């Protein structure tokens, strides 16, 4: 049996079309399946649509979070509900064609434990593509996750053993994609062409993108702290040289005082940046120590036992 997990935020217009294509795609794949939709506290009629689909088809289950927490928390919630042999994460906007499921499931049936659907073509905003390129370069080169797809992959299949391993991690501020890459297991790739968004606007704001970068790096690497150390040592060595030359050259410089002031301000700014980086690690350690649940479920749609029908 296969569970398809879909995080949804203001996706009322897209979910019915996605359902129809999922039914057709899974008919070709064969076997039992269910669709788990996690409503990330949408402001539109997303959960009402999920409830209507659940009444229409027992294979549909829905969960509404009590607050908007972001797609990665919604994905985590969905994976916590999975009881099948494999789980697929698929977005609600139909940019990931359900027809790709056939090749992904085929790789899984051949023994792969993680199957990433990697993008050949990604339409849309050039700034979004540029951000994605920089993000995945950082994850591969700076964080050290060289197995992460270079062009990105947020459409994937997990074997049951990987889902169980994922559930052992209770971290709040973490990239689900980076964590799955870090877990290891037998990972394979299939390529597909990402499609234009069917309807509505993405909730993937600049603030969420920045948080993803910070979460991804601080969760898996101490590179920013080491960088602060290296830069600090470089500036310390430079300050010694500057002090030596300043004793002889400063009286002859008309703007010497301004030069010193600029250096002081620049070094103070650098120190604040370093403190901020350390603070990000400390804050995340504090959040983990509180042990607050990453999400709370406000409402549910569909019946768990009915997922085995048909």
C-alpha positions in Angstrom: 0.0 0.0 0.0 1.2 3.5 -0.8 0.4 6.8 1.0 0.5 10.0 -0.9 1.2 13.0 1.5 0.2 16.5 0.3 0.8 19.7 2.4 -1.8 22.3 1.4 -2.0 26.0 2.1 -4.8 27.9 0.3 -5.1 25.2 -2.3 -8.9 24.8 -2.5 -8.9 25.4 -6.3 -6.2 22.8 -7.0 -7.1 19.9 -4.8 -10.1 18.5 -6.9 -8.0 18.5 -10.1 -5.1 16.9 -8.3 -7.4 14.2 -6.9 -8.7 13.3 -10.4 -5.2 13.0 -11.8 -4.1 10.9 -8.7 -6.9 8.5 -9.3 -5.9 8.0 -12.9 -2.2 7.8 -12.1 -2.6 5.2 -9.3 -4.9 3.1 -11.5 -1.9 2.6 -13.8 0.5 2.0 -10.9 -1.7 -0.6 -9.3 -2.1 -1.7 -5.7 -3.8 -0.1 -2.7 -3.2 3.6 -1.9 -4.5 6.5 0.2 -4.2 10.3 0.0 -3.3 12.2 3.2 -3.8 15.9 2.8 -2.5 18.2 5.6 -4.1 21.7 5.6 -1.5 24.1 7.0 -4.3 26.3 8.5 -5.4 27.8 5.2 -7.4 31.0 5.0 -9.6 29.7 2.1 -11.9 26.6 1.8 -9.1 24.1 1.6 -10.3 21.9 4.5 -13.9 22.0 3.3 -12.7 20.6 0.0 -10.7 17.9 1.8 -13.8 16.9 3.8 -15.9 16.7 0.6 -13.3 14.5 -1.1 -13.1 12.3 2.0 -16.9 11.8 1.9 -16.6 10.9 -1.8 -13.6 8.6 -1.5 -12.6 6.6 1.6 -9.0 6.6 0.5 -8.8 10.4 1.3 -7.8 11.5 4.8 -7.3 15.1 5.9 -5.8 16.9 8.8 -6.0 20.6 9.6 -3.2 22.1 11.7 -4.2 24.6 14.5 -1.8 27.2 13.1 0.2 28.0 10.0 3.5 26.3 10.5 5.0 25.9 7.1 5.2 23.2 4.5 8.0 21.2 6.3 5.9 20.9 9.5 2.9 19.9 7.4 5.0 17.2 5.6 6.2 16.0 9.0 2.6 15.7 10.2 1.6 13.8 7.1 4.5 11.3 7.5 3.5 10.7 11.1 0.1 9.5 9.9 1.4 7.0 7.3 0.8 3.3 8.0 1.5 1.9 4.6 4.5 0.3 2.9 5.7 3.5 1.3 5.0 7.2 1.3 5.1 9.8 -1.4 5.4 13.6 -0.8 3.6 15.5 -3.5 2.8 19.3 -3.6 -0.8 20.4 -4.1 -0.2 22.8 -7.0 0.2 20.2 -9.7 3.7 21.4 -10.5 4.7 17.8 -9.8 2.9 15.6 -12.3 1.1 12.6 -10.7 2.0 10.6 -13.8 5.6 10.5 -12.5 4.5 8.2 -9.7 4.7 5.1 -12.0 8.4 5.4 -12.5 9.0 6.3 -8.9 7.0 3.3 -7.6 8.8 1.0 -10.1 12.2 2.1 -8.7 10.9 1.4 -5.2 9.6 -2.1 -6.1 13.1 -2.8 -7.6 14.7 -2.1 -4.2 15.2 1.6 -3.8 14.4 3.0 -0.3 14.4 6.7 -1.3 13.4 7.8 -4.8 13.9 11.5 -5.6 12.0 13.0 -8.6 14.6 15.5 -9.8 13.7 18.5 -12.0 14.8 18.7 -15.6 12.9 21.9 -16.2 11.5 24.3 -13.6 9.2 27.1 -14.9 8.2 30.2 -13.0 9.9 33.1 -11.4 13.6 33.4 -12.3 14.3 34.7 -8.8 12.9 31.5 -7.4 15.0 29.4 -9.7 18.1 31.5 -8.7 17.4 31.1 -5.0 16.9 27.3 -5.5 20.2 27.1 -7.3 22.1 28.9 -4.6 20.4 26.9 -1.8 21.3 23.5 -3.3 24.8 24.7 -4.1 25.3 25.7 -0.4 23.8 22.4 0.8 26.1 20.4 -1.5 29.3 22.4 -1.1 29.2 24.1 2.3 27.1 21.7 4.4 28.6 18.7 2.7 25.4 16.9 1.4 26.9 16.0 -1.9 24.2 13.4 -2.6 21.5 16.0 -2.6 20.2 16.6 -6.2 21.9 19.6 -7.7 18.7 21.0 -9.3 16.6 20.2 -6.2 13.9 17.7 -5.4 10.9 18.2 -3.2 8.9 15.3 -4.8 10.0 12.0 -3.3 9.1 8.5 -2.3 10.1 6.8 1.0 10.1 3.2 1.9 8.5 2.2 5.2 11.9 1.7 6.9 12.8 5.3 6.0 9.5 6.6 7.3 10.1 4.8 10.6 13.6 6.3 10.8 12.3 9.8 10.0 9.8 9.5 12.9 12.7 9.0 15.4 13.7 12.6 14.9 11.8 15.2 16.8 13.7 18.3 15.7 11.6 21.4 15.2 13.7 23.7 13.0 15.0 21.4 10.2 14.6 20.9 6.5 12.7 17.7 5.9 14.5 17.2 2.5 18.0 17.7 4.1 17.1 15.3 6.9 16.0 12.6 4.5 19.2 13.0 2.5 21.2 12.8 5.7 19.5 9.6 6.8 21.1 7.7 3.9 19.6 4.4 2.8 19.5 3.3 -0.9 18.6 6.5 -2.8 17.8 6.7 -6.5 16.6 9.4 -8.9 14.1 9.8 -11.7 13.8 12.9 -13.8 10.7 14.9 -14.7 9.7 18.3 -16.0 8.2 20.6 -13.3 5.0 22.1 -14.6 3.6 25.6 -14.1 1.4 26.1 -11.1 -2.3 25.3 -11.9 -4.0 28.0 -9.8 -3.4 30.4 -7.0 -0.1 31.8 -5.6 2.6 30.1 -3.7 2.9 30.7 0.0 6.7 30.2 -0.3 7.6 33.8 0.8 11.1 35.3 1.0 11.0 35.0 4.8 10.2 31.3 4.6 13.1 30.8 2.1 15.5 32.6 4.4 14.3 30.5 7.4 14.8 27.3 5.3 18.4 28.3 4.5 19.2 29.0 8.2 17.4 25.9 9.4 19.2 23.7 6.8 22.7 25.0 7.6 22.4 25.2 11.4 20.8 21.7 11.6 23.6 19.9 9.8 26.8 22.0 9.9 28.9 24.2 12.1 30.4 26.0 9.0 29.0 29.5 10.0 30.7 29.4 13.4 33.9 28.2 11.9 33.7 30.9 9.3 33.4 33.5 12.1 36.5 32.1 13.7 38.5 32.2 10.5 37.4 35.7 9.7 38.1 36.8 13.2 41.6 35.5 13.1 42.2 37.2 9.7 41.0 40.5 11.1 43.1 40.1 14.2 46.2 39.5 12.0 45.3 42.5 9.9 44.7 44.7 12.9 48.3 44.0 14.1 49.7 45.1 10.7 47.4 48.1 10.7 48.6 49.1 14.2 52.2 49.0 13.1 51.7 51.1 10.0 49.3 53.4 11.7 52.0 54.6 14.2 54.1 55.8 11.3 51.5 56.8 8.7 48.5 58.1 10.6 49.8 61.7 11.2 50.3 62.1 7.5 46.8 61.0 6.5 44.3 63.9 6.4 41.4 61.5 6.9 43.1 59.3 9.4 40.5 59.7 12.1 37.7 58.8 9.6 39.7 55.7 8.5 40.0 54.5 12.1 36.3 55.2 12.7 35.3 53.2 9.6 37.4 50.3 10.8 35.9 50.4 14.3 32.4 50.5 12.9 33.1 47.7 10.4 34.6 45.5 13.1 31.7 46.2 15.4 29.3 45.1 12.7 31.3 42.0 12.1 31.1 41.1 15.8 27.3 41.6 15.8 27.0 39.3 12.8 29.1 36.6 14.6 27.0 37.0 17.7 23.9 36.6 15.6 25.1 33.4 14.1 26.0 31.9 17.5 22.6 33.1 18.7 20.8 31.2 15.9 22.4 28.0 17.2 21.6 28.8 20.9 18.0 29.7 20.1 17.5 26.4 18.2 19.0 24.5 21.2 16.6 26.4 23.5 13.6 25.5 21.3 14.5 21.8 21.3 14.9 21.8 25.0 11.4 23.1 25.5 10.0 19.9 23.8 7.0 21.7 22.4 5.1 19.6 19.8 6.0 20.8 16.3 2.3 20.9 15.3 -1.2 20.5 16.8 -4.1 19.0 14.8 -7.3 21.1 14.9 -9.6 18.8 12.8 -9.6 15.6 10.8 -11.5 14.3 7.8 -11.9 10.7 6.7 -11.5 7.4 8.6 -8.2 5.6 9.1 -9.7 2.2 8.7 -11.4 3.1 5.5 -8.1 3.8 3.8 -7.8 0.0 3.1 -10.9 -0.1 0.9 -10.7 -0.5 -2.9 
